[in-house]
Amino acid sequence: RVMRILAPQTIEESRSPITAFFNRIRSKSTSPVLIDGEGDVLTSFARCCSPLPGEPVIGFITRGHGISIHRVDCKQLLHLDKDRRVPVQWQDTPSGRHSSEVEILCTNQMGMLADLGAVCKSQQINVNRMEAHTIEEDNKAIIIIEVGISHVEQLNTLLKSVQYIEGVIYARRKRAEPN
C-alpha cells in the first residue's frame, strides 16, 4: 500500500531493464526504519518527539518529503490525517546516532559539568551540545545536554547514571515544547 502511494508504478513497469540496472547498483539504505518491509524509502525523524531506536514508532506520509517518523505517543500525531499514517518498524540493527536532549536539575556546584561529561564519556556517548542556566535564588541550575544515542536503552542507562551524581535532583528526557 505504501509503495503504491509513494511510487504508483506497477510491478511490471518496475522490472524494466533500466530499473533493474539501477536497483542492482543502488546502495543499501541506511534508513534505520522499515516501511512495509522496505528500507529504501525517504524518511525523516519528527522533531516534535525525536523518536529513538527501540521506541514504538509510526510513519506519516508527508507531501514531498517522504515519510516522517513519530513516536506512537506523539501529541502532534493527534492532529495529523489518520489516512496518511503507515506502520513502520525499526530495523534489527539500526545504525547511527540519534540526537536526544536530557534535562537535569541540580545544585549549582563546582564540577557538575565535568561530572556529567565524565558519565557520558564512560558510556561512550558523545555530547553534541551543553547549556546551563542558574537559578540564583535557589542555588540550583538547569542543564540541558544534547547527546548522540544509538538506542533508547542507552538513553535510559545514561539517565540512571546521571541520577547518581551528587547534587542531581532529577534527570529526564527533554520533550519538545507543544505548538
C-alpha positions as CSV (number, residue, x, y, z in Angstrom):
1,R,0.0,0.0,0.0
2,V,2.7,2.5,1.0
3,M,4.8,1.7,-2.1
4,R,1.8,2.3,-4.3
5,I,1.3,5.7,-2.8
6,L,5.0,6.7,-3.0
7,A,5.7,5.0,-6.3
8,P,2.5,4.4,-8.2
9,Q,4.1,2.5,-11.0
10,T,3.0,-1.2,-11.4
11,I,5.3,-4.0,-10.6
12,E,5.7,-4.9,-14.3
13,E,6.9,-1.4,-15.0
14,S,9.5,-1.5,-12.3
15,R,11.1,-4.6,-13.8
16,S,12.3,-2.7,-17.0
17,P,16.0,-3.3,-17.8
18,I,16.9,0.2,-16.8
19,T,15.1,0.0,-13.5
20,A,16.7,-3.4,-12.8
21,F,20.1,-2.0,-13.5
22,F,19.6,0.9,-11.1
23,N,18.2,-1.5,-8.5
24,R,21.4,-3.6,-8.8
25,I,23.8,-0.6,-8.3
26,R,21.8,1.3,-5.8
27,S,23.5,1.2,-2.4
28,K,21.8,-0.3,0.6
29,S,19.7,2.1,2.5
30,T,21.0,3.5,5.8
31,S,17.5,4.2,7.0
32,P,17.0,2.7,10.4
33,V,13.3,2.0,9.8
34,L,11.4,-0.4,7.5
35,I,8.2,0.6,5.9
36,D,6.2,-2.4,4.5
37,G,9.5,-4.3,4.8
38,E,11.3,-1.8,2.6
39,G,14.3,0.2,3.9
40,D,15.0,2.5,0.9
41,V,12.1,4.9,1.4
42,L,12.9,8.6,2.1
43,T,12.3,9.2,5.8
44,S,12.9,11.9,8.3
45,F,12.6,11.9,12.1
46,A,10.0,14.2,13.6
47,R,11.5,16.9,15.8
48,C,8.3,17.1,17.9
49,C,9.0,13.8,19.5
50,S,12.6,12.8,18.4
51,P,12.0,9.0,18.2
52,L,14.9,6.7,19.2
53,P,15.5,3.1,18.1
54,G,13.7,0.8,20.4
55,E,10.7,3.0,20.9
56,P,7.3,2.2,19.2
57,V,7.0,4.4,16.1
58,I,4.6,5.2,13.3
59,G,5.1,6.9,9.9
60,F,3.2,9.8,8.4
61,I,3.3,10.3,4.6
62,T,4.2,14.0,4.1
63,R,3.7,16.0,0.9
64,G,7.0,15.9,-0.9
65,H,9.3,14.9,2.0
66,G,8.8,11.2,2.2
67,I,7.7,9.7,5.5
68,S,8.1,11.4,8.8
69,I,8.8,9.0,11.7
70,H,7.0,9.8,15.0
71,R,6.7,8.0,18.4
72,V,3.3,6.4,18.7
73,D,2.6,8.6,21.7
74,C,3.5,11.9,19.9
75,K,0.9,14.6,20.6
76,Q,1.4,16.2,17.2
77,L,0.3,12.9,15.6
78,L,-3.2,13.5,17.0
79,H,-3.6,16.5,14.7
80,L,-2.4,14.6,11.5
81,D,-4.6,12.9,9.0
82,K,-5.1,9.2,10.1
83,D,-5.3,8.1,6.4
84,R,-1.7,9.2,5.9
85,R,-0.3,7.1,8.7
86,V,1.6,4.0,7.9
87,P,3.1,1.3,10.1
88,V,6.9,1.3,10.4
89,Q,9.4,-0.6,12.4
90,W,13.0,-0.3,13.4
91,Q,15.5,-2.4,11.6
92,D,17.0,-5.2,13.7
93,T,20.3,-3.4,13.8
94,P,19.7,0.4,13.3
95,S,22.9,2.2,12.6
96,G,24.0,5.7,13.5
97,R,23.3,8.1,16.4
98,H,20.1,10.0,17.0
99,S,20.0,13.3,18.8
100,S,18.3,13.4,22.2
101,E,18.1,16.1,24.8
102,V,18.4,15.5,28.6
103,E,17.3,18.0,31.2
104,I,19.0,18.0,34.5
105,L,18.0,19.9,37.6
106,C,20.9,20.0,40.1
107,T,22.5,22.1,42.8
108,N,24.8,24.8,41.4
109,Q,28.1,23.4,42.4
110,M,31.6,23.3,41.1
111,G,32.4,20.3,38.9
112,M,28.9,19.4,37.9
113,L,29.5,19.9,34.2
114,A,32.7,17.8,34.5
115,D,30.9,15.0,36.3
116,L,28.2,15.0,33.6
117,G,30.8,14.9,30.9
118,A,32.6,12.0,32.7
119,V,29.4,9.9,32.9
120,C,28.8,10.5,29.1
121,K,32.4,9.6,28.3
122,S,32.4,6.4,30.4
123,Q,29.3,5.2,28.4
124,Q,30.8,6.3,25.1
125,I,28.1,8.8,24.5
126,N,29.0,11.9,22.6
127,V,27.8,15.3,23.9
128,N,26.8,17.5,20.9
129,R,25.7,20.5,23.0
130,M,25.5,21.5,26.6
131,E,24.0,24.6,28.2
132,A,23.4,25.6,31.8
133,H,21.2,28.2,33.4
134,T,21.5,29.1,37.0
135,I,18.5,29.7,39.4
136,E,20.3,32.1,41.7
137,E,17.6,32.3,44.4
138,D,17.6,28.5,44.9
139,N,21.3,27.9,44.2
140,K,20.2,25.4,41.6
141,A,20.9,25.0,37.9
142,I,19.2,23.5,34.9
143,I,21.5,21.8,32.5
144,I,20.5,20.7,29.0
145,I,22.7,18.3,27.2
146,E,22.2,17.1,23.7
147,V,23.7,13.6,23.2
148,G,24.1,11.1,20.3
149,I,22.1,8.0,21.2
150,S,22.0,4.7,19.3
151,H,19.1,3.1,21.2
152,V,16.5,4.2,23.8
153,E,18.1,1.8,26.3
154,Q,21.3,3.7,26.0
155,L,19.5,6.8,27.0
156,N,17.7,5.1,29.9
157,T,21.1,3.9,31.2
158,L,22.5,7.4,30.9
159,L,19.6,8.9,32.8
160,K,20.0,6.3,35.7
161,S,23.8,7.0,35.9
162,V,23.3,10.8,36.0
163,Q,20.8,10.4,38.9
164,Y,23.7,9.0,41.0
165,I,25.8,12.2,40.6
166,E,25.9,14.0,43.9
167,G,23.8,17.2,43.7
168,V,21.5,15.9,40.8
169,I,17.8,16.4,41.8
170,Y,16.4,14.9,38.6
171,A,17.5,13.9,35.1
172,R,14.9,13.3,32.4
173,R,14.5,13.2,28.7
174,K,13.6,16.7,27.5
175,R,10.4,16.8,25.5
176,A,9.7,19.2,22.6
177,E,7.5,22.1,23.6
178,P,3.9,21.8,22.3
179,N,2.9,24.1,19.5
